[in-house]
Amino acid sequence: MLVLRLILESFRFAWNALKMNLLRTILSLLGVTIGIFAIISVFTLVDSLEKNIRESFAFLGAGVIYVGKWPYTPDASGVYRWWDFWRRPNTSYNEFKFLQENLSSQSGISIYARRGGVTLKRGSNSLGDITLIGASTGYTDIFETDIEMGRYFTVTEIESGRNVAIIGSNLASALFPRGESPVGKEVKLSSLKFTVVGVIKKEGESFLGTPSNDDNCIIPYNSFRKIYQTGTGAWDEIESNIGVKGMENDVGLVELEYEITGLLRSKRGLKPKEKDNFALNRPEAIANAIGSVFDVFGIAGWIIGGFSILVGGFGIANIMFVSVKERTNIIGIQKSLGAKNYFILFQFLFESIFLSVIGGAAGLVLVVFITFIPMGSMEVTLTLKNIVLGLGVSAAIGTVSGIIPAALAARLDPVIAIRSN
C-alpha cells in the first residue's frame, strides 16, 4: 500500500509539474524524446532490414547442409580460392544414392539441378526466361514448396523420369490465362510434352529479389538428366547439388557434417592426407555474415542516440532541481508530519522516472509513424523488444537524473524547509 501510495502521489506531482510548466517540461523532455527516437528508430530499421534479408534467403531452407562444388564463403584467411574449386568434380546422382542409403543422421535428402533461361510453351502461349529445376525425392523436405493445386511427384515418377511437371503461379497465369486449372494439362519443354501435376502457391517478390517458385518449373531429376548433362564429367554439364536436412537433436548439425564428410571422402577415394574436393555449405553462414554487419549499425544507433539521451538526462535533472526548490515548503510540512526520508526520496525519484518515461513514450510514438511510411517491398515493424528497450532506457535515464535531486530533498531539515519561501 505504501509503494502504491508513493507511485500515485509521484504521478500527481509529475502531472502538476507538466501542467504548471508545460513549455519548460516539454523542452526539457525533448532530449529524451529525440534520443529514444534515434536509438529505437535505428534498431527498428536495422531489425526490419535484417528480418527482410533473412526472409529473402528462406528459399535456402533451415537446418540444411548443401553438398556441392563451390563454397558459399571464403576460407578462414578471407581468400576465395576459385582456381582450386573449379577443378573439383561435380556432385553426381550416384553419390546422392550412396548418401541416401548410408546417412543415418538425416531427416531428408535430395539432389537437384537448375537451368535458367528456359522457354515453356502451351499452344500459342509461351513464356521465356523461366528457371527449370530437376528435383528428386525429398526436395519438399529441404525447400518450401507449398502446392496449391495438385500434388508433388510420386517416387515412381521420379525414379523412372516421367514427363511430369510442377509449375509456379506466374507460369500458371501466363500459360492458362482463362482461369482453367493447369493440373492434367500438357506443356511443352525442349520439344518434349510434360503433364502438369501441381501448381505452387504464389510467393511474391522478396526484399532482395531472391529466387521464388513463382517463375519456376520443377520436373523429376531423372527427366532433367534426359535433357541436360549432369554429373558426367563433361565440361559443359550443369552442376548438381545435394541438400541434406539434419535431425532436430543434432545441435549445430555437427554429427551430420562429420558423417557426410566421411562417407563422401570414402566414395571419392580420397587418401587421409588429401583435402576435401567438395564443399559443405550452410545458409547460416550467410545469416552470420549479415548479422555481423547489422551489429555495426546497432552500435552506431547507440552512439547517435546516446548524445541526445545525455542532453535529455541533464534536462530531467534540471526539472527535478527546480521541482525540489519549488516544493521545499511542502517537503518540510511532510517531514514534520512524520514522512520518512525514503518517502521523500522515492517521491521525487518516481516523479523523475515518470517524466523520463513520458519523453521516451513520445519518442516511440514517432517511431510508430515511421512504420507507416511505404518503403517498397521492405516491411518495417516495431517489435515488442524495442518498445521494452525504449521504455527501459527512459526509466534508467530518469533514475540516474533524479537520484541526486531526490537525495537532496530527502536530506532537507524540516524546520528550515518550512520557513523557506
Order of alpha helices (4+ residues) and beta strands (2+ residues): alpha-alpha-beta-alpha-alpha-beta-beta-alpha-beta-alpha-beta-alpha-beta-beta-beta-alpha-beta-alpha-beta-alpha-alpha-alpha-alpha-alpha
